[in-house]
Amino acid sequence: MVVEDPHEESIKVCCRFRPENQLEREHGGRISVDCPDGGTSVYVAGSDLTFVFDRVFRWDANQKEVYDYAAKPIINAVLRGFNGTVFAYGQTASGKTFTMEGPDIEDKTHQGVIPRMVWSIFDGIYHADEHIEFLVKVSIVEIYNERIRDLLDPKRDNLKVHEDKARGVFIGEVTESYVGCEQEIFDAMRAGHYNRSMAVTNMNEHSSRSHLVFMLTVEQKNLHDRSVKVGKLHLVDLAG
């Protein structure tokens, strides 16, 4: 009997603090909150304010620790045909992109949620039963000034959101690139970042006002009973 883990499908809100940057250290900045290691609460120094989350990650938490708790359980649900979403929200320079992507998607130590999820998805595929056939496709879009731009085909710069009974909510005419391995997804990510940067003059200002959405669809067909399951994974780096 397979016991489903409710942790995989529940909504979780996590809070992550980044360490002080060089400028803050040079100007005598100090940490103004108290977060017990592995805890769920944030205490504001000098006040009675306390904020409670499903999990709080201190400034010394590493990328793997954040991923294992906050994102990895969703992969099991996606491979069972459910949809999952991870998004990062916070002000400019709070570390959202570092958490979601990392400084280098090839860096096994510092890579963020998106590349780690890619590895986990394909690890699940490689260990699946031989009679399960998989199709994996990826899309990457940017939402800026309420316009949706396809980062895998920049000419499509005003896509529309649609909804129907069969597909649910979807982006019409978005590029869906079929991929067969982890590296092909990383190549698509690089192409998306290149297309994003080529369209603007001030990348920092632009990225602080635009949302980046990475969509991964996993379709699996059982060759014995011909049943089909589709799971969709949405990874979002929100503006800020």
VOVOMAR-194160 format. One record per residue: residue number from 1; x, y, z of N, C-alpha, C, O in turn. Coordinates in steps of 0.001 Angstrom, whole numbers, plus 500000, padded with zeros to 6 digits. Layout:
BEGIN
{rec NUM {X Y Z} {X Y Z} {X Y Z} {X Y Z}}
...
// end
This chain:
BEGIN
{rec 1 {500842 498810 500000} {500000 500000 500000} {500883 501248 500000} {501843 501340 500765}}
{rec 2 {500551 502194 499145} {501290 503445 499093} {500585 504477 499973} {499409 504779 499775}}
{rec 3 {501297 504992 500913} {500736 506018 501785} {501124 507386 501242} {502306 507725 501186}}
{rec 4 {500131 508169 500844} {500408 509491 500290} {500838 510440 501404} {500295 510410 502509}}
{rec 5 {501795 511257 501104} {502287 512234 502071} {501536 513542 501884} {501695 514192 500851}}
{rec 6 {500705 513956 502872} {499956 515205 502712} {500861 516411 502580} {500436 517462 502100}}
{rec 7 {502117 516265 503005} {503095 517342 502900} {503342 517713 501437} {503732 518842 501137}}
{rec 8 {503113 516752 500519} {503380 517003 499112} {502372 517965 498500} {502717 518714 497587}}
{rec 9 {501140 517958 498982} {500076 518662 498283} {499483 519821 499083} {498550 520472 498613}}
{rec 10 {499992 520085 500251} {499484 521209 501026} {500193 522494 500612} {501320 522470 500116}}
{rec 11 {499513 523609 500825} {500116 524912 500547} {501005 525291 501717} {500581 525260 502872}}
{rec 12 {502236 525648 501408} {503175 526037 502454} {503698 527445 502172} {503947 527808 501022}}
{rec 13 {503856 528218 503223} {504437 529557 503118} {505727 529567 503933} {505712 529386 505151}}
{rec 14 {506828 529780 503247} {508142 529784 503898} {508751 531178 503820} {508490 531932 502882}}
{rec 15 {509548 531503 504797} {510232 532788 504834} {511739 532533 504852} {512246 531782 505685}}
{rec 16 {512447 533175 503911} {513894 533017 503873} {514580 534371 504010} {514203 535337 503347}}
{rec 17 {515579 534434 504866} {516360 535653 505035} {517691 535499 504318} {518320 534442 504377}}
{rec 18 {518109 536543 503652} {519430 536530 503034} {520449 537089 504023} {520071 537820 504939}}
{rec 19 {521724 536765 503863} {522758 537365 504716} {522981 538821 504341} {522528 539269 503288}}
{rec 20 {523670 539554 505188} {523991 540943 504886} {524903 540997 503660} {525779 540150 503484}}
{rec 21 {524683 542000 502824} {525587 542186 501691} {526757 543074 502100} {526816 543566 503227}}
{rec 22 {527670 543268 501184} {528890 544014 501505} {528582 545449 501933} {529177 545951 502886}}
{rec 23 {527669 546103 501245} {527329 547487 501572} {526764 547586 502986} {527108 548497 503739}}
{rec 24 {525904 546651 503335} {525309 546674 504676} {526358 546437 505757} {526313 547048 506825}}
{rec 25 {527293 545553 505472} {528356 545304 506445} {529255 546526 506609} {529657 546872 507720}}
{rec 26 {529565 547176 505480} {530442 548351 505541} {529807 549510 506306} {530515 550332 506889}}
{rec 27 {528478 549578 506306} {527793 550668 506986} {527270 550256 508367} {526406 550921 508939}}
{rec 28 {527805 549159 508887} {527443 548754 510245} {526035 548226 510397} {525434 548346 511464}}
{rec 29 {525506 547645 509340} {524166 547077 509429} {524116 545929 510420} {525122 545267 510676}}
{rec 30 {522940 545700 510971} {522806 544604 511934} {521512 543841 511670} {520545 544392 511145}}
{rec 31 {521513 542604 512032} {520327 541761 511870} {519306 542131 512941} {519619 542128 514131}}
{rec 32 {518092 542448 512518} {517087 542982 513431} {515988 541988 513779} {514971 542367 514361}}
{rec 33 {516183 540722 513429} {515192 539696 513761} {515887 538498 514395} {517093 538303 514239}}
{rec 34 {515113 537716 515102} {515625 536492 515713} {514858 535314 515131} {513629 535270 515196}}
{rec 35 {515593 534354 514558} {514972 533177 513940} {515667 531929 514464} {516787 531637 514046}}
{rec 36 {515043 531194 515356} {515650 529943 515824} {515914 529006 514655} {515072 528880 513766}}
{rec 37 {517057 528354 514641} {517427 527467 513538} {516408 526344 513386} {516098 525650 514355}}
{rec 38 {515884 526162 512173} {514904 525116 511906} {513532 525412 512446} {512692 524515 512522}}
{rec 39 {513280 526671 512830} {512012 527024 513447} {510964 527495 512464} {511135 527393 511249}}
{rec 40 {509870 528015 513011} {508754 528484 512198} {508366 529923 512524} {507407 530443 511955}}
{rec 41 {509093 530575 513430} {508714 531909 513872} {509831 532915 513637} {511016 532580 513639}}
{rec 42 {509409 534165 513435} {510331 535288 513295} {509988 536295 514381} {508853 536763 514472}}
{rec 43 {510965 536619 515192} {510774 537582 516274} {511501 538876 515915} {512690 538864 515597}}
{rec 44 {510769 539996 515971} {511354 541290 515635} {511971 541885 516895} {511293 542087 517903}}
{rec 45 {513265 542159 516818} {513989 542667 517982} {513423 544005 518442} {513099 544870 517629}}
{rec 46 {513309 544158 519757} {512843 545413 520321} {511359 545643 520207} {510892 546766 520401}}
{rec 47 {510600 544601 519895} {509139 544744 519790} {508472 543445 520222} {509138 542453 520518}}
{rec 48 {507152 543472 520251} {506387 542269 520591} {505908 541539 519342} {505103 540612 519436}}
{rec 49 {506392 541944 518185} {505919 541358 516935} {506518 539972 516699} {507724 539768 516837}}
{rec 50 {505662 539039 516347} {506081 537689 515992} {505309 537255 514754} {504094 537435 514681}}
{rec 51 {506014 536682 513780} {505377 536196 512560} {505638 534696 512449} {506760 534235 512660}}
{rec 52 {504596 533943 512117} {504696 532485 512076} {504487 531986 510643} {503552 532405 509959}}
{rec 53 {505362 531094 510205} {505301 530503 508866} {505351 528987 508992} {505508 528454 510090}}
{rec 54 {505216 528292 507860} {505409 526842 507880} {506865 526499 508163} {507167 525487 508797}}
{rec 55 {507764 527355 507683} {509187 527151 507947} {509915 528471 507728} {509600 529223 506805}}
{rec 56 {510884 528738 508581} {511727 529920 508440} {513160 529470 508188} {513717 528668 508937}}
{rec 57 {513743 530002 507122} {515134 529689 506789} {516006 530885 507138} {515807 531985 506622}}
{rec 58 {516957 530664 508006} {517860 531723 508415} {518796 532113 507283} {518825 531474 506232}}
{rec 59 {519556 533167 507515} {520510 533684 506536} {521644 532712 506245} {522343 532864 505243}}
{rec 60 {521840 531702 507115} {522901 530726 506878} {522365 529425 506273} {523114 528457 506143}}
{rec 61 {521091 529389 505904} {520523 528193 505276} {521071 528042 503862} {521200 529029 503138}}
{rec 62 {521395 526814 503465} {521923 526596 502116} {520797 526278 501126} {519651 526056 501516}}
{rec 63 {521147 526262 499855} {520162 526055 498798} {519476 524694 498892} {518268 524590 498678}}
{rec 64 {520240 523660 499208} {519670 522308 499298} {518650 522215 500420} {517608 521580 500261}}
{rec 65 {518942 522841 501548} {518020 522819 502684} {516684 523457 502316} {515619 522935 502645}}
{rec 66 {516760 524594 501627} {515535 525275 501206} {514763 524418 500213} {513546 524267 500325}}
{rec 67 {515474 523860 499247} {514816 523065 498210} {514162 521810 498787} {513016 521501 498460}}
{rec 68 {514880 521091 499635} {514371 519822 500155} {513057 519992 500905} {512180 519131 500830}}
{rec 69 {512917 521104 501630} {511670 521294 502380} {510591 521969 501539} {509448 521516 501506}}
{rec 70 {510957 523046 500866} {509942 523908 500259} {509493 523471 498871} {508382 523807 498460}}
{rec 71 {510319 522735 498139} {510000 522464 496736} {510010 520988 496354} {509142 520548 495600}}
{rec 72 {510948 520231 496843} {511110 518849 496393} {509861 517991 496549} {509570 517198 495654}}
{rec 73 {509100 518112 497653} {507895 517273 497774} {506891 517459 496652} {506106 516552 496376}}
{rec 74 {506899 518624 495991} {505940 518876 494917} {506212 517976 493720} {505288 517632 492983}}
{rec 75 {507474 517590 493517} {507831 516758 492371} {507079 515431 492405} {506600 514965 491371}}
{rec 76 {506974 514826 493572} {506254 513550 493682} {504808 513697 493220} {504270 512810 492558}}
{rec 77 {504178 514822 493573} {502797 515054 493158} {502700 515259 491654} {501784 514739 491016}}
{rec 78 {503634 516012 491079} {503613 516253 489627} {503769 514941 488866} {503111 514732 487848}}
{rec 79 {504634 514062 489354} {504839 512776 488685} {503647 511837 488874} {503576 510790 488231}}
{rec 80 {502720 512201 489744} {501476 511423 489888} {500339 512069 489111} {499196 511617 489184}}
{rec 81 {500656 513144 488355} {499644 513750 487503} {498972 514975 488086} {497967 515434 487544}}
{rec 82 {499490 515516 489166} {498924 516723 489751} {499723 517947 489286} {500809 517820 488719}}
{rec 83 {499163 519123 489540} {499853 520370 489227} {500496 520926 490490} {499991 520739 491596}}
{rec 84 {501618 521614 490305} {502302 522216 491446} {502903 523551 491075} {503260 523781 489920}}
{rec 85 {503017 524437 492058} {503576 525771 491827} {504505 526160 492965} {504212 525916 494135}}
{rec 86 {505621 526765 492607} {506516 527381 493585} {506770 528804 493105} {507176 529008 491961}}
{rec 87 {506536 529784 493965} {506879 531153 493563} {507568 531887 494701} {507318 531646 495882}}
{rec 88 {508445 532790 494292} {509207 533590 495247} {508725 535025 495183} {508593 535604 494105}}
{rec 89 {508461 535597 496363} {507954 536958 496448} {508791 537745 497445} {509133 537233 498511}}
{rec 90 {509119 538971 497111} {509898 539804 498025} {510356 541056 497324} {510221 541181 496107}}
{rec 91 {510902 541991 498092} {511328 543250 497508} {512595 543067 496693} {513235 542017 496754}}
{rec 92 {512956 544091 495929} {514160 544058 495113} {515385 543762 495975} {515543 544318 497062}}
{rec 93 {516252 542875 495473} {517506 542493 496131} {517307 541666 497390} {518205 541586 498228}}
{rec 94 {516124 541044 497530} {515899 540201 498713} {516352 538760 498498} {516366 537969 499441}}
{rec 95 {516724 538412 497262} {517252 537073 497011} {516305 536123 496307} {516510 534910 496353}}
{rec 96 {515268 536645 495653} {514303 535773 494989} {514942 534967 493865} {514787 533747 493807}}
{rec 97 {515657 535641 492978} {516264 534955 491842} {517365 534009 492307} {517547 532942 491720}}
{rec 98 {518098 534381 493348} {519102 533480 493900} {518436 532199 494395} {518957 531105 494177}}
{rec 99 {517293 532329 495057} {516580 531156 495564} {516015 530320 494423} {516119 529094 494451}}
{rec 100 {515416 530964 493413} {514751 530222 492351} {515729 529644 491334} {515491 528554 490814}}
{rec 101 {516824 530342 491039} {517731 529885 489992} {519152 529653 490492} {519820 528711 490064}}
{rec 102 {519615 530518 491404} {520998 530442 491849} {521890 531271 490948} {521453 531705 489882}}
{rec 103 {523136 531502 491350} {524048 532305 490531} {524470 531608 489249} {524856 532262 488280}}
{rec 104 {524396 530267 489242} {524799 529489 488065} {524025 528183 488087} {524143 527405 489033}}
{rec 105 {523225 527935 487038} {522384 526740 487032} {523208 525458 486968} {522684 524378 487240}}
{rec 106 {524482 525556 486616} {525331 524363 486558} {526066 524105 487876} {526676 523049 488045}}
{rec 107 {526012 525053 488803} {526714 524930 490083} {525908 524035 491014} {524862 524449 491513}}
{rec 108 {526377 522818 491255} {525609 521843 492017} {525388 522275 493470} {524429 521838 494106}}
{rec 109 {526266 523125 493993} {526132 523569 495383} {525166 524736 495515} {524345 524760 496432}}
{rec 110 {525254 525703 494608} {524492 526937 494750} {523313 527049 493793} {522616 528064 493808}}
{rec 111 {523067 526037 492960} {521930 526130 492052} {520631 526174 492862} {520527 525593 493941}}
{rec 112 {519632 526892 492298} {518399 527135 493027} {517309 526114 492755} {517565 525006 492284}}
{rec 113 {516082 526523 493065} {514929 525618 493008} {514699 525075 491603} {514482 523874 491444}}
{rec 114 {514739 525929 490575} {514387 525478 489226} {515336 524387 488713} {514851 523328 488314}}
{rec 115 {516653 524586 488702} {517523 523503 488220} {517451 522251 489096} {517565 521138 488583}}
{rec 116 {517265 522412 490394} {517153 521232 491262} {515874 520447 490954} {515872 519217 491004}}
{rec 117 {514788 521157 490637} {513559 520463 490274} {513710 519719 488956} {513147 518639 488773}}
{rec 118 {514471 520301 488043} {514716 519623 486760} {515424 518293 487007} {515033 517270 486445}}
{rec 119 {516458 518301 487838} {517160 517060 488159} {516225 516056 488817} {516278 514865 488511}}
{rec 120 {515368 516529 489720} {514459 515623 490431} {513429 515010 489497} {513112 513826 489607}}
{rec 121 {512899 515824 488564} {511917 515316 487601} {512511 514174 486783} {511901 513113 486653}}
{rec 122 {513698 514395 486236} {514288 513362 485386} {514781 512172 486203} {514829 511055 485689}}
{rec 123 {515144 512388 487453} {515475 511254 488307} {514252 510368 488499} {514358 509141 488484}}
{rec 124 {513080 510999 488682} {511843 510222 488788} {511513 509492 487501} {511013 508368 487542}}
{rec 125 {511784 510110 486353} {511527 509468 485063} {512451 508270 484859} {512011 507208 484420}}
{rec 126 {513749 508446 485183} {514712 507371 484980} {514404 506152 485853} {514749 505027 485493}}
{rec 127 {513760 506373 486994} {513471 505277 487914} {512031 504768 487794} {511603 503936 488594}}
{rec 128 {511285 505256 486809} {509908 504806 486613} {509879 503420 485963} {510882 502961 485417}}
{rec 129 {508733 502769 486029} {508567 501457 485399} {508785 501552 483894} {508502 502582 483281}}
{rec 130 {509288 500476 483307} {509623 500492 481888} {508406 500672 480987} {508544 501121 479849}}
{rec 131 {507216 500329 481479} {506030 500444 480623} {505394 501841 480690} {504305 502054 480156}}
{rec 132 {506069 502782 481342} {505596 504164 481381} {506415 504997 480399} {507641 505059 480489}}
{rec 133 {505725 505629 479469} {506371 506475 478457} {506150 507940 478815} {505030 508344 479127}}
{rec 134 {507205 508725 478770} {507126 510118 479194} {507333 511083 478022} {508093 510816 477092}}
{rec 135 {506630 512209 478105} {506882 513363 477245} {507038 514569 478165} {506198 514804 479034}}
{rec 136 {508105 515328 477975} {508358 516503 478814} {508503 517717 477898} {509237 517677 476911}}
{rec 137 {507801 518786 478233} {507924 520011 477440} {508031 521211 478374} {507522 521203 479495}}
{rec 138 {508705 522237 477878} {508994 523410 478692} {508587 524685 477952} {508731 524787 476733}}
{rec 139 {508073 525656 478717} {507760 526986 478206} {508303 528003 479201} {508340 527747 480404}}
{rec 140 {508722 529155 478695} {509213 530224 479564} {508627 531539 479067} {508799 531903 477903}}
{rec 141 {507937 532248 479950} {507345 533530 479564} {507693 534601 480589} {508083 534320 481722}}
{rec 142 {507536 535832 480141} {507725 536986 481004} {506450 537810 480980} {505848 538006 479924}}
{rec 143 {506038 538293 482147} {504870 539170 482231} {505369 540553 482637} {505918 540734 483724}}
{rec 144 {505170 541524 481750} {505668 542875 481980} {504632 543861 481468} {504216 543780 480312}}
{rec 145 {504213 544788 482313} {503173 545757 481939} {501928 545051 481409} {501308 545492 480441}}
{rec 146 {501582 543951 482062} {500374 543171 481750} {500418 542538 480354} {499378 542140 479829}}
{rec 147 {501582 542442 479762} {501757 541746 478491} {502591 540495 478738} {503554 540514 479505}}
{rec 148 {502208 539420 478083} {502913 538146 478228} {503793 537946 477004} {503314 537941 475870}}
{rec 149 {505085 537782 477251} {506048 537620 476146} {506676 536242 476216} {507114 535795 477277}}
{rec 150 {506714 535579 475080} {507302 534245 474969} {508821 534380 474891} {509342 534916 473913}}
{rec 151 {509533 533902 475904} {510988 534057 475917} {511703 533015 475060} {512911 533117 474851}}
{rec 152 {510978 532020 474565} {511578 531077 473626} {511304 531476 472182} {511876 530901 471256}}
{rec 153 {510428 532463 471989} {510149 533039 470672} {509732 534492 470888} {508538 534791 470931}}
{rec 154 {510706 535404 471027} {510423 536788 471419} {509476 537542 470486} {508932 538578 470868}}
{rec 155 {509273 537037 469275} {508350 537710 468359} {506912 537635 468888} {506067 538463 468549}}
{rec 156 {506659 536641 469713} {505327 536506 470322} {505333 537284 471638} {505668 536757 472699}}
{rec 157 {504952 538553 471530} {505135 539430 472690} {503837 539942 473301} {503856 540858 474123}}
{rec 158 {502708 539352 472903} {501429 539761 473502} {500477 538565 473544} {499380 538596 472986}}
{rec 159 {500933 537518 474219} {500137 536293 474299} {498931 536479 475222} {498929 537360 476082}}
{rec 160 {497921 535655 475038} {496688 535768 475807} {496452 534519 476653} {496839 533412 476279}}
{rec 161 {495815 534721 477785} {495453 533618 478671} {494061 533133 478305} {493143 533936 478140}}
{rec 162 {493901 531818 478177} {492616 531215 477820} {492239 530149 478848} {493049 529755 479687}}
{rec 163 {491008 529702 478760} {490553 528634 479646} {489517 527787 478929} {488599 528316 478303}}
{rec 164 {489665 526469 479021} {488624 525567 478532} {488561 524340 479433} {489421 524148 480292}}
{rec 165 {487550 523517 479235} {487325 522377 480123} {488436 521339 480007} {488792 520692 480991}}
{rec 166 {488978 521182 478813} {489975 520138 478593} {491339 520519 479156} {491985 519709 479820}}
{rec 167 {491777 521745 478897} {493132 522165 479262} {493188 523016 480522} {494265 523230 481079}}
{rec 168 {492045 523498 480974} {492053 524403 482106} {492547 525771 481675} {492241 526223 480571}}
{rec 169 {493311 526437 482539} {493872 527751 482198} {495197 527548 481471} {496048 526784 481927}}
{rec 170 {495373 528235 480335} {496608 528067 479575} {496911 529345 478794} {496042 530198 478612}}
{rec 171 {498146 529463 478341} {498575 530600 477532} {498540 530182 476068} {499248 529261 475660}}
{rec 172 {497731 530850 475299} {497579 530486 473899} {498810 530815 473072} {499423 531867 473258}}
{rec 173 {499177 529916 472154} {500263 530085 471189} {501644 530197 471819} {502590 530622 471156}}
{rec 174 {501776 529822 473092} {503100 529858 473712} {503945 528698 473176} {503426 527615 472908}}
{rec 175 {505230 528932 473026} {506128 527885 472561} {506251 526789 473617} {506524 527063 474785}}
{rec 176 {506046 525549 473190} {506232 524397 474070} {507329 523535 473458} {507112 522835 472469}}
{rec 177 {508493 523597 474057} {509658 522903 473512} {509802 521527 474165} {509941 521426 475384}}
{rec 178 {509768 520479 473357} {509925 519117 473891} {511396 518870 474225} {512286 519202 473443}}
{rec 179 {511633 518289 475383} {513002 518071 475855} {513164 516607 476267} {512217 515959 476713}}
{rec 180 {514395 516103 476104} {514658 514710 476413} {515640 514492 477542} {515889 513353 477939}}
{rec 181 {516206 515578 478069} {517166 515436 479160} {517295 516771 479892} {516781 517796 479445}}
{rec 182 {517984 516733 481015} {518152 517931 481830} {518848 519051 481062} {518447 520212 481152}}
{rec 183 {519885 518705 480311} {520675 519721 479645} {519863 520503 478624} {520111 521691 478419}}
{rec 184 {518904 519863 477985} {518075 520565 477007} {517204 521613 477691} {516919 522657 477104}}
{rec 185 {516778 521348 478923} {516016 522348 479668} {516919 523514 480048} {516521 524674 479941}}
{rec 186 {518145 523204 480494} {519072 524273 480850} {519407 525136 479629} {519580 526348 479753}}
{rec 187 {519500 524513 478454} {519741 525278 477227} {518566 526229 476944} {518759 527368 476521}}
{rec 188 {517341 525727 477190} {516158 526570 476992} {516156 527734 477980} {515782 528851 477623}}
{rec 189 {516572 527476 479222} {516642 528536 480219} {517638 529618 479800} {517371 530810 479946}}
{rec 190 {518783 529189 479280} {519782 530168 478826} {519240 530996 477664} {519452 532207 477602}}
{rec 191 {518544 530336 476748} {517963 531056 475612} {516926 532059 476098} {516853 533179 475592}}
{rec 192 {516126 531659 477076} {515115 532558 477627} {515733 533775 478284} {515258 534895 478095}}
{rec 193 {516793 533562 479058} {517468 534681 479710} {518116 535607 478674} {518104 536829 478827}}
{rec 194 {518674 535016 477634} {519299 535829 476582} {518249 536700 475899} {518456 537898 475706}}
{rec 195 {517121 536089 475535} {516064 536847 474863} {515491 537924 475768} {515102 538993 475299}}
{rec 196 {515440 537645 477056} {514928 538633 478011} {515873 539829 478101} {515431 540978 478103}}
{rec 197 {517166 539554 478174} {518133 540633 478352} {518307 541475 477099} {518616 542663 477188}}
{rec 198 {518110 540863 475915} {518308 541583 474666} {517200 542604 474403} {517366 543502 473577}}
{rec 199 {516081 542469 475099} {514936 543327 474806} {514920 544608 475623} {514056 545458 475407}}
{rec 200 {515861 544774 476564} {515805 545928 477464} {517169 546601 477543} {518198 546011 477215}}
{rec 201 {517145 547858 477988} {518392 548605 478147} {518912 548558 479574} {520120 548628 479799}}
{rec 202 {517999 548437 480549} {518400 548356 481948} {517816 547084 482534} {516661 547066 482960}}
{rec 203 {518616 546010 482559} {518098 544712 482954} {517659 544699 484416} {516640 544093 484748}}
{rec 204 {518414 545360 485292} {518057 545350 486710} {516710 546025 486946} {515870 545519 487691}}
{rec 205 {516515 547178 486298} {515242 547878 486455} {514100 547062 485858} {513015 546980 486434}}
{rec 206 {514353 546461 484698} {513316 545682 484020} {512918 544460 484838} {511728 544202 485021}}
{rec 207 {513896 543702 485334} {513598 542468 486059} {512892 542757 487371} {512162 541906 487880}}
{rec 208 {513100 543954 487930} {512429 544286 489180} {510958 544612 488967} {510203 544750 489929}}
{rec 209 {510553 544736 487711} {509158 545062 487407} {508463 543980 486594} {507311 544157 486199}}
{rec 210 {509121 542890 486342} {508523 541842 485512} {508539 540499 486241} {509399 540234 487081}}
{rec 211 {507564 539663 485894} {507479 538310 486445} {508058 537326 485427} {507809 537448 484227}}
{rec 212 {508817 536368 485901} {509341 535307 485047} {508654 533999 485425} {508668 533605 486591}}
{rec 213 {508051 533323 484442} {507305 532089 484703} {507905 530952 483876} {507969 531020 482648}}
{rec 214 {508336 529919 484573} {508919 528730 483952} {507892 527609 484096} {507491 527280 485213}}
{rec 215 {507462 527019 482981} {506406 525997 483004} {506932 524678 482447} {507477 524627 481345}}
{rec 216 {506762 523633 483214} {507224 522304 482816} {506035 521346 482849} {505377 521204 483880}}
{rec 217 {505763 520695 481731} {504652 519741 481641} {505210 518329 481484} {506043 518069 480615}}
{rec 218 {504741 517429 482334} {505162 516026 482289} {503951 515167 481945} {503018 515049 482738}}
{rec 219 {503973 514569 480753} {502888 513679 480332} {503404 512244 480346} {504459 511951 479783}}
{rec 220 {502665 511366 480984} {503099 509971 481048} {501977 509044 480588} {500823 509178 480994}}
{rec 221 {502356 508104 479729} {501393 507157 479173} {501767 505745 479622} {502908 505306 479473}}
{rec 222 {500773 505048 480176} {500954 503657 480579} {500725 502766 479355} {499609 502688 478842}}
{rec 223 {501776 502101 478893} {501673 501299 477669} {500879 500019 477871} {500530 499359 476891}}
{rec 224 {500581 499646 479119} {499778 498448 479391} {498287 498746 479280} {497567 498073 478542}}
{rec 225 {497826 499756 480014} {496386 500034 480013} {496029 501293 479215} {494863 501684 479159}}
{rec 226 {497037 501927 478596} {496865 503107 477740} {496366 504337 478505} {495918 505301 477884}}
{rec 227 {496435 504322 479808} {496025 505492 480588} {497080 506594 480476} {498258 506327 480238}}
{rec 228 {496634 507825 480651} {497519 508986 480520} {497359 509892 481744} {496246 510152 482201}}
{rec 229 {498486 510361 482257} {498481 511328 483357} {499338 512528 482951} {500396 512373 482340}}
{rec 230 {498867 513715 483297} {499603 514937 482977} {499766 515775 484236} {498786 516102 484906}}
{rec 231 {500999 516119 484550} {501285 516993 485677} {502000 518242 485187} {502872 518166 484321}}
{rec 232 {501633 519385 485738} {502242 520644 485323} {502913 521311 486510} {502362 521375 487609}}
{rec 233 {504117 521805 486261} {504894 522470 487284} {505126 523920 486859} {505656 524181 485779}}
{rec 234 {504726 524854 487713} {504914 526280 487444} {505889 526841 488467} {505674 526718 489673}}
{rec 235 {506954 527451 487985} {507969 528045 488857} {508053 529528 488524} {508306 529896 487377}}
{rec 236 {507843 530374 489516} {507641 531792 489262} {508597 532643 490095} {508693 532496 491313}}
{rec 237 {509294 533531 489404} {510124 534547 490049} {509368 535867 489908} {509414 536507 488858}}
{rec 238 {508670 536268 490975} {507807 537439 490897} {508612 538742 490861} {509766 538794 491287}}
{rec 239 {507973 539779 490344} {508623 541083 490282} {508910 541600 491684} {508256 541224 492657}}
{rec 240 {509903 542468 491756} {510228 543060 493060} {511722 543314 493161} {512197 543809 494184}}
// end
